[in-house]
Amino acid sequence: MQFFEPAQVADALPWLALVEAIEHTVADPGARAPERTVHPVATTDGTEALLLLKPGWVIGDVIAVKVATFFPDNGARDLPTVNAGVVLFSGVDGTMIGACDGNELTTRRTAAASAVAAKRLVRHDAQRLLVVGTGALAPMVAAAHCSVHDYASVEVWGRNDVKAAAAVETARRCGVEASVCADLDAAVAAADVISCVTASTTPLVRGSLLRPGTHVDLIGSFTPEMRETDDDVIRRGAVWVDSYDDGVLAGDLAQPLAAGVLHLDEIRGDLRELIVGDCPARDDDDQITVFKSAGIALEDVAAARLVFGSS
């Protein structure tokens, strides 16, 4: 039985191969992903942590289960707020194949899934990519998007200039010529693609600033309280999700749904429907498109298959 460390996971998941693996797995007729379960976990300091269980499988192939924890105060400890591992079993006889680091796998598959959607929703002539956020996902999202589209400009914005500079440096090591963005509103108004990877609870991207044809990629929020964009983004945009079940739970869609700004039947489609062509992509070059990613188990399955297939 094997265990893959973070560096080994990264080496096994080059962007284009991972994008293709996600497309193939999500579209597989034998792919299954039941609803994730989230359990509150009390801690000794009085805060509430979360335990998340996310299973998925392809019939007759593999079964993958991701186990993740969310400890919101870990930033003060200089530790990741999310920690995860992925366990892989045979889909033929149920025997355990191995396990791998889940943080690296999650970071990469999350970025790659947004690139899968971007291949279908971003305008062909898009030139300017703006990444909002400075965490581990920020440079990975920049690299994943650049693997499926050529951008003339890639900017990274964050509240902390030092962290923004660090994210830019990491992106450059990944082969992306990125730069630090000093003015968020100005960058939003100029961007063709905006990818948000924050844990913000107050909107950062204002819909009134979006130019026609902008694609907005929402990754960071995963609780009803988290929100990266305001109602105007949702009001002006056509919306897709990676999952109908999970995509609507995060604040970016949950709050507009509760307020009547968005209705469930207005959501254009999910990631599988985008991949297989069961839902339309953008209508024209002036349409604003919004993709809300919550992360689905089949993305973990796709990445895990690739990791263990590399051994």
C-alpha positions in Angstrom: 0.0 0.0 0.0 1.4 3.4 -1.0 1.2 6.9 0.5 1.9 9.9 -1.7 3.4 13.0 0.0 2.5 16.5 -1.2 5.4 16.8 -3.6 4.6 13.5 -5.1 1.0 14.4 -5.6 2.0 17.7 -7.3 4.3 15.9 -9.7 1.6 13.4 -10.6 -1.0 16.1 -11.4 0.3 18.3 -14.3 -2.4 20.8 -15.3 -3.5 19.6 -18.7 -3.6 16.0 -17.6 -5.6 16.9 -14.6 -8.1 19.0 -16.6 -8.6 16.1 -19.0 -8.9 13.6 -16.1 -11.7 15.7 -14.5 -13.5 16.0 -17.8 -13.3 12.2 -18.3 -14.3 11.2 -14.8 -17.2 13.7 -14.3 -18.6 12.6 -17.7 -18.2 8.9 -17.0 -21.7 7.2 -16.9 -20.5 5.0 -14.0 -19.4 8.0 -11.8 -21.3 8.5 -8.6 -20.9 11.1 -5.8 -23.3 11.0 -2.9 -23.9 14.1 -0.8 -21.0 15.1 1.4 -21.5 15.0 5.1 -20.3 17.8 7.5 -19.9 17.3 11.2 -19.3 20.0 13.8 -16.4 19.3 16.1 -16.0 21.0 19.4 -12.5 22.1 20.3 -10.7 22.8 23.6 -10.6 26.6 23.0 -14.3 26.9 22.6 -14.4 27.4 18.8 -16.2 25.0 16.4 -14.3 23.0 13.9 -15.7 20.9 11.0 -15.1 17.4 9.8 -16.1 16.8 6.1 -16.4 13.4 4.4 -16.6 13.3 0.7 -16.9 9.9 -1.1 -17.1 9.3 -4.8 -16.5 6.4 -7.1 -16.6 5.0 -10.7 -18.5 1.7 -10.9 -16.0 -1.2 -11.4 -13.0 1.1 -11.1 -12.1 3.0 -7.9 -13.7 4.4 -4.8 -12.2 7.5 -3.2 -13.0 9.1 0.1 -11.6 12.5 1.1 -11.6 13.3 4.8 -11.0 17.0 5.6 -11.0 19.1 8.7 -11.6 22.9 8.9 -10.2 24.6 12.0 -10.9 28.4 11.5 -8.4 29.6 14.1 -5.4 27.8 12.6 -4.2 30.9 10.9 -3.2 32.3 14.3 -1.2 29.1 14.8 0.5 29.5 11.4 -1.2 26.3 10.2 -3.6 25.6 7.3 -7.2 26.0 8.2 -8.1 23.0 6.1 -6.2 19.7 6.3 -7.2 16.6 4.3 -6.3 13.1 3.2 -7.7 10.9 0.4 -8.0 7.1 0.7 -8.4 5.0 -2.5 -10.1 1.6 -2.7 -10.6 -0.8 -5.5 -14.0 -0.6 -7.1 -13.8 -4.3 -8.0 -13.1 -6.0 -4.7 -13.0 -3.1 -2.1 -9.4 -3.6 -1.1 -7.5 -0.5 0.0 -5.1 0.7 -2.7 -3.4 3.6 -0.8 -3.7 7.1 0.5 -2.3 10.5 -0.4 -2.0 14.0 0.9 -5.4 15.7 0.4 -4.3 19.3 0.7 -2.2 19.3 -2.4 -4.7 17.2 -4.3 -7.6 19.4 -3.3 -5.7 22.6 -4.2 -4.8 21.3 -7.6 -8.1 19.6 -8.5 -10.0 22.8 -7.4 -8.0 25.0 -9.6 -8.2 22.5 -12.5 -12.0 22.2 -12.2 -12.3 26.0 -12.6 -10.2 25.7 -15.7 -12.5 23.0 -17.0 -15.4 25.4 -16.7 -13.3 28.3 -18.1 -12.6 26.3 -21.3 -16.3 26.5 -22.0 -17.3 29.9 -20.5 -14.4 32.3 -21.1 -14.4 34.4 -24.3 -11.9 33.3 -26.9 -10.3 36.8 -27.0 -10.0 37.2 -23.2 -6.7 38.9 -22.3 -6.7 39.9 -18.6 -6.9 37.4 -15.7 -7.4 38.7 -12.2 -7.0 36.4 -9.2 -8.6 37.8 -5.9 -6.9 36.2 -2.9 -3.5 35.2 -1.7 -3.7 31.8 -0.2 -2.3 28.5 -1.5 -5.0 28.4 -4.2 -4.2 31.7 -5.8 -1.1 30.8 -7.7 -2.5 27.4 -8.6 -5.7 29.0 -10.0 -3.5 31.3 -12.1 -1.5 28.4 -13.4 -4.5 26.2 -14.1 -6.3 29.0 -16.0 -3.2 29.8 -18.0 -2.9 26.1 -19.0 -6.2 26.3 -21.0 -6.0 29.9 -22.3 -3.3 32.4 -23.2 -3.5 35.6 -21.1 -1.6 38.8 -21.8 -1.9 39.9 -18.2 -2.3 38.0 -14.9 -2.7 40.0 -11.7 -3.1 38.9 -8.1 -4.9 41.1 -5.5 -5.0 40.7 -1.7 -5.5 42.8 1.4 -2.0 42.0 2.5 0.6 43.3 0.0 3.3 40.9 1.3 1.1 37.9 0.8 0.1 39.1 -2.6 3.7 39.4 -3.6 4.4 35.9 -2.3 1.5 34.5 -4.3 2.9 36.2 -7.4 6.3 34.8 -6.8 4.8 31.3 -6.5 2.9 31.8 -9.7 6.0 32.8 -11.5 7.8 29.7 -10.3 4.8 27.8 -11.9 5.6 29.6 -15.2 2.9 32.3 -14.9 4.1 35.9 -15.5 1.9 37.5 -12.8 2.1 40.8 -11.0 0.6 42.4 -7.9 -2.6 44.3 -8.3 -2.8 47.5 -6.3 -6.4 48.7 -7.0 -9.0 46.0 -6.9 -11.9 48.0 -8.3 -9.8 49.2 -11.3 -8.6 45.7 -11.9 -12.2 44.3 -11.7 -13.3 46.9 -14.3 -10.5 45.9 -16.7 -10.5 42.1 -16.2 -11.9 39.6 -18.7 -11.7 36.7 -16.1 -11.9 37.1 -12.4 -11.1 34.2 -10.1 -12.0 34.6 -6.4 -10.2 32.4 -3.9 -10.9 34.0 -0.5 -12.7 33.2 2.7 -14.3 36.6 2.8 -17.7 37.2 4.4 -18.2 40.6 2.8 -18.4 41.0 -1.0 -15.1 42.0 -2.7 -16.1 42.1 -6.3 -18.8 44.6 -7.3 -21.1 43.6 -10.2 -21.5 47.2 -11.3 -17.9 47.3 -12.3 -17.9 44.3 -14.5 -17.4 44.9 -18.2 -19.6 43.0 -20.7 -18.3 39.5 -21.4 -16.5 39.0 -18.1 -16.2 35.5 -16.6 -16.4 35.4 -12.8 -15.0 32.2 -11.2 -16.1 31.8 -7.5 -14.1 29.3 -5.5 -13.4 30.5 -2.0 -16.8 30.5 -0.2 -18.2 27.3 1.2 -20.5 28.3 4.0 -23.7 30.4 3.9 -21.9 33.3 5.6 -19.0 33.5 3.1 -19.4 35.9 0.2 -16.9 37.1 -2.5 -19.3 39.0 -4.8 -22.3 41.2 -4.4 -25.9 40.7 -5.7 -25.1 42.7 -8.8 -22.7 40.1 -10.0 -25.4 37.4 -9.8 -28.1 39.8 -11.1 -26.0 40.6 -14.2 -24.5 37.2 -14.8 -25.6 33.8 -16.2 -24.8 31.3 -13.5 -23.4 27.7 -13.6 -22.3 25.5 -10.7 -20.1 22.5 -10.3 -22.9 20.8 -8.2 -26.5 21.7 -7.8 -26.5 20.3 -4.3 -23.4 22.0 -2.9 -22.9 25.0 -5.2 -26.0 26.7 -3.8 -25.0 26.3 -0.2 -22.3 28.9 -0.2 -23.1 32.5 0.5 -22.4 33.7 -3.1 -25.5 31.9 -4.3 -27.3 31.1 -1.0 -27.8 34.7 -0.1 -29.1 35.8 -3.5 -31.4 32.8 -3.6 -32.8 33.7 -0.2 -33.3 37.3 -1.3 -35.0 36.4 -4.6 -32.2 37.9 -6.7 -31.6 34.4 -8.1 -34.0 31.5 -8.6 -32.9 27.8 -8.8 -34.4 27.4 -12.2 -32.2 30.2 -13.5 -29.0 28.2 -12.9 -27.9 27.3 -16.4 -26.2 23.9 -15.6 -23.6 22.0 -13.6 -20.1 20.9 -14.4 -21.1 17.6 -15.9 -23.7 19.2 -18.1 -21.1 21.7 -19.3 -18.6 19.0 -20.1 -21.0 16.7 -22.0 -22.9 19.6 -23.7 -26.2 19.1 -22.0 -26.5 22.8 -21.1 -25.5 25.8 -23.2 -22.3 27.8 -22.6 -22.2 31.6 -23.0 -24.8 33.1 -25.3 -22.5 35.7 -26.8 -19.3 37.7 -26.2 -21.2 40.3 -24.1 -22.7 37.9 -21.6 -21.3 37.9 -18.1 -20.8 34.4 -16.9 -20.5 33.1 -13.3 -19.2 29.7 -12.3 -19.6 28.8 -8.6 -17.4 25.9 -7.5 -17.9 24.2 -4.2 -15.7 21.2 -5.0 -17.2 17.8 -5.9 -16.1 14.4 -5.0 -15.6 13.3 -8.6 -12.8 15.8 -8.9 -11.1 14.0 -6.0 -11.7 10.7 -7.7 -10.2 12.0 -11.0 -7.1 13.4 -9.3 -6.6 10.3 -7.1 -6.9 8.0 -10.2 -4.2 10.1 -11.8 -1.9 10.0 -8.7 -2.1 6.3 -8.3 -1.9 5.7 -12.0 1.4 7.5 -12.0 3.1 4.9 -9.7 
